[in-house]
Amino acid sequence: MGPRADLDDQRSQYQLAFLKRTRSSHTRVLAVTVGSLHVAFSRVVRSEHHVVVTLSKQVGALPMRRNRKGSLEVLLVSSRDTGRWVIPKGWPAKRMTDSAAAAREARQEAGVSGNISPVTYGSYRYQKTDKNHVRVIEVAVYLLWVKKVKKRWREQHQRQRAWFDIDTAARNVREPRLRALIARFSNE
């Protein structure tokens, strides 16, 4: 049994089902607490509705550098589905450490490489919602001090990338905990 089997066990532990009944179409806010995890989401509920909530784990890189003036900058990439600004992130790999998997995501999604911290800097959560399924994804974030920026990279036709100063980067991301992780650098 490896790390992937542990992740599958954890994922199945947190699968929950909710059944809500309503007479007409309207928005309801559903919320549940499992251990320290609190999930809240709103969706349109029509007649009997079955919603499955799943907790999953991803790894992400927070690419950083100092510009010519010595100020810190953060590299953000656009998400493929909504175009919002995010950090490079993806699924952990069976034969890689989580920090190495985060570095791989930075190479593929943003075309950057450098020195990645072996220890997590922090984490944040976001939600992905499909028809009857809500996935709450916990992202472990690793600092990546960028040494090389490629002109061509794997996902360059699917995403935009841009360097931002700390305050602008924090304002541009939607997830509050990711915003807080970036904002920690604002005094440097």
Secondary structure, DSSP 8 states (H G I E B T S, - for coil): --HHHHHHHHHHHT-EEEEE--SS-EEEEEEEEETTEEEEEEEEE-SSEEEEEEEEEEEEEEEEEE-TTS-EEEEEEE-TTT--EE--EE---TTS-HHHHHHHHHHHHH-EEEEE-SS--EEEEEEEE-SSEEEEEEEEEEEEEEEEE-SS-TTTTT--EEEEEHHHHHHHB--HHHHHHHHTTTT-
